[in-house]
Amino acid sequence: MDVKNVFLHGDLQEEMFMEQPPGYVDQTHPNLVCRLKKVLYSLKQVPRAWSDKIGQYLVTSGFQTSNANFSLYVKKTDHGIVVIVIYVDDLIITRDSDENIFDLKKFLKQKFEMKDLGKLCYFLSIEVIKSPKGIWLLQRQYALNKLFEYGMTGYKPISIPLEQNVKLSPDEGDVVEDTTMYRHIVGSLIYMTVTRPDLSYGVGAVSQFMQTPRKPHLDAMRHILRYIKHTLQCGIFYEAKS
């Protein structure tokens, strides 16, 4: 489900003011300001206000917040269990039966204007594929996009994620000029480990040098990217089964 105009649903908990918007200035009182009654986009309070709004609505409807993740809501009934995962304006809903899911969607639409996106196929750059064997979670397109973004499409693939017996030191080699780029790539690699456990060791190694990355660290990171290219070309994927 996708909530429309999600950041306009929240309620302000503080007293806030804004300048009179262009075209609506009171010419008799040009120096006055407007007091906000509702949240507006670009306010720092907007994400929290929306989270509190949907959270309160679900809790009053019988849901409980998971202790493991505050974006996960669970409701147990005599007929089974229903689960809702929230990421900003996107909701994933699952339950024991399709009929119960239909009733829940209808219930949510009574409070918020939502669009039904159908069965879950793609969420946060993760492809979801269902089969009789279970549920497959893939990040193939995300990995391809990152290889293109980091200019690694022309590099030769490598069949191992990290060189054998490699030892990375915090003070050997020249310091990388663009440290922001290094951190950005490491962040992308960390996200890939959601569905790629084979990357965990190598990504853990290069992520230790985020503060002052050096050329050997950058080379090791490029090695991981070349390995990712190899797995994509060979059709090697990893699955998270239900």
C-alpha positions in Angstrom: 0.0 0.0 0.0 1.1 3.5 -0.7 -0.2 6.4 1.4 -0.9 9.6 -0.6 0.4 12.9 0.8 1.8 11.0 3.7 3.5 14.0 5.4 0.3 16.0 5.6 -1.4 13.6 7.9 0.6 14.3 11.0 -0.3 16.6 13.9 2.0 19.3 15.3 3.0 19.0 18.9 4.8 22.3 19.1 3.8 25.9 18.4 5.4 26.8 15.0 5.3 29.9 12.8 6.1 30.6 9.1 6.5 33.7 7.0 3.5 34.7 5.0 3.8 32.9 1.6 4.3 34.9 -1.6 1.0 35.9 -3.2 -0.9 35.7 0.1 0.7 38.5 2.1 -1.6 40.6 4.1 -0.7 44.1 2.8 -2.1 45.8 5.9 0.0 43.6 8.2 3.0 42.6 6.1 5.2 41.9 9.1 3.0 39.3 10.7 3.7 35.6 10.5 1.4 32.6 10.1 0.8 30.1 12.9 0.8 26.5 11.6 -2.2 24.3 12.5 -0.9 21.3 10.5 2.4 20.0 9.4 4.0 21.0 6.1 6.5 19.3 3.9 10.2 20.2 4.7 9.5 20.5 8.4 11.9 18.5 10.6 9.0 17.3 12.6 7.2 15.8 9.6 8.5 12.2 9.7 8.0 11.8 13.4 4.5 13.3 13.2 3.4 10.8 10.6 5.0 7.9 12.4 3.1 8.9 15.6 -0.1 9.3 13.7 -0.2 5.9 12.0 1.3 4.3 15.1 -1.5 5.6 17.4 -4.1 4.6 14.9 -2.8 1.0 14.7 -2.3 0.7 18.4 -5.9 1.9 19.2 -7.0 -0.7 16.6 -5.5 -3.6 18.5 -2.0 -3.7 17.0 1.1 -4.0 19.1 4.5 -2.5 18.2 7.3 -5.1 17.9 10.1 -4.8 20.4 12.6 -5.7 17.6 11.4 -3.0 15.2 9.2 0.0 15.8 8.1 -0.1 12.2 6.6 -3.5 12.7 3.0 -3.9 14.0 1.4 -7.2 14.9 -2.2 -8.1 15.8 -3.3 -11.5 17.0 -6.9 -12.5 16.8 -9.0 -15.6 17.1 -8.7 -16.1 13.4 -4.9 -15.7 13.1 -2.2 -13.0 12.9 -1.8 -9.9 10.9 1.5 -8.1 10.3 2.1 -4.6 9.0 5.6 -3.2 8.1 5.8 0.6 7.5 8.6 2.5 5.7 7.6 6.2 5.4 4.6 6.1 3.0 4.9 2.4 2.0 3.1 -0.4 3.9 3.6 -4.2 3.6 0.6 -6.2 4.8 0.5 -9.9 5.4 -1.9 -12.2 7.1 -3.2 -15.7 7.3 -5.7 -15.4 4.5 -6.3 -13.1 1.5 -9.8 -12.3 2.7 -8.5 -10.9 6.0 -6.0 -8.8 4.1 -8.8 -7.3 2.0 -10.7 -6.4 5.1 -7.6 -4.8 6.7 -6.9 -2.7 3.5 -10.5 -1.5 3.6 -10.1 -0.6 7.2 -7.0 1.5 6.6 -8.5 3.3 3.7 -11.2 4.6 6.0 -8.6 6.7 7.8 -5.9 7.4 5.1 -6.1 7.8 1.4 -4.1 4.9 0.0 -3.2 3.2 -3.3 -3.2 -0.6 -3.5 0.0 -1.6 -5.3 -1.0 -5.3 -5.4 1.2 -8.2 -4.4 4.7 -7.5 -3.1 7.3 -7.7 -5.9 9.7 -4.9 -5.2 10.5 -3.0 -2.0 13.5 -0.8 -1.1 15.5 -2.1 -4.1 14.8 -5.7 -3.1 13.1 -8.0 -5.6 10.6 -10.4 -4.0 10.0 -13.6 -6.0 7.6 -16.3 -4.7 7.9 -19.9 -5.7 6.7 -23.3 -4.3 10.1 -23.6 -2.5 9.7 -20.3 -0.6 10.4 -16.6 -1.0 13.4 -15.4 -2.9 14.9 -12.0 -2.1 17.2 -10.6 -4.7 19.1 -7.3 -5.3 20.2 -8.0 -8.8 19.0 -4.7 -10.3 20.4 -2.7 -7.3 23.8 -4.3 -7.8 23.8 -3.6 -11.5 22.9 0.0 -10.9 25.8 0.4 -8.4 28.3 -1.2 -10.7 27.3 1.3 -13.4 27.3 4.2 -10.9 30.8 3.4 -9.7 32.3 2.8 -13.1 32.9 -0.9 -12.6 31.2 -2.3 -15.7 34.4 -2.4 -17.7 36.5 -4.2 -15.0 37.3 -7.9 -15.3 35.1 -10.1 -13.0 36.8 -12.1 -10.1 35.5 -15.3 -8.6 36.4 -14.7 -5.0 35.0 -11.8 -2.8 38.4 -10.9 -1.3 42.0 -11.8 -2.0 43.3 -14.7 0.0 45.5 -13.8 3.1 44.9 -10.1 2.5 45.7 -8.0 5.5 44.4 -4.4 5.6 46.2 -1.9 7.8 44.9 1.5 8.9 48.1 3.3 8.2 49.6 1.7 5.0 49.2 3.3 1.6 48.1 6.8 0.4 45.0 8.3 1.7 42.0 8.2 -0.7 41.2 11.7 -2.0 37.5 11.3 -2.2 36.6 9.8 1.2 32.9 10.6 0.6 32.8 8.3 -2.4 34.5 5.5 -0.4 31.9 5.8 2.3 29.1 5.9 -0.2 30.2 2.7 -1.9 30.7 0.9 1.5 27.2 1.9 2.5 25.9 0.4 -0.7 27.8 -2.8 -0.1 26.5 -3.0 3.4 23.0 -2.8 2.1 23.7 -5.6 -0.4 24.6 -8.0 2.5 20.8 -8.1 3.2 20.5 -10.7 0.5 24.2 -11.5 -0.1 25.7 -13.2 3.0 28.8 -14.1 0.8 29.8 -10.4 0.9 29.7 -10.1 4.7 33.3 -10.8 5.5 34.8 -8.6 2.8 32.4 -5.7 3.4 33.1 -6.0 7.1 36.8 -5.6 6.4 36.6 -2.5 4.2 34.0 -0.8 6.5 36.6 -0.6 9.3 38.4 2.2 7.5 35.6 4.6 6.8 37.3 7.4 8.8 40.5 7.5 6.8 40.4 5.1 3.8 43.6 4.4 2.0 44.4 3.0 -1.5 44.7 -0.7 -0.3 41.2 -0.3 1.2 39.9 1.1 -2.0 41.5 -1.7 -4.0 39.9 -4.3 -1.7 36.5 -2.6 -2.2 36.9 -2.7 -6.0 37.7 -6.4 -5.7 34.4 -7.0 -4.0 32.6 -5.1 -6.8 34.4 -7.2 -9.4 33.2 -10.3 -7.5 29.7 -9.0 -7.5 29.9 -8.6 -11.3 31.1 -12.2 -11.6 28.2 -13.6 -9.6 25.7 -11.5 -11.7 27.2 -12.9 -14.9 27.1 -16.4 -13.6 23.6 -16.1 -12.3 24.6 -16.9 -8.7 21.9 -15.7 -6.3 21.1 -16.2 -2.6 17.7 -16.7 -1.2 15.9 -16.0 2.0 13.3 -18.7 2.4 10.0 -18.3 4.2 
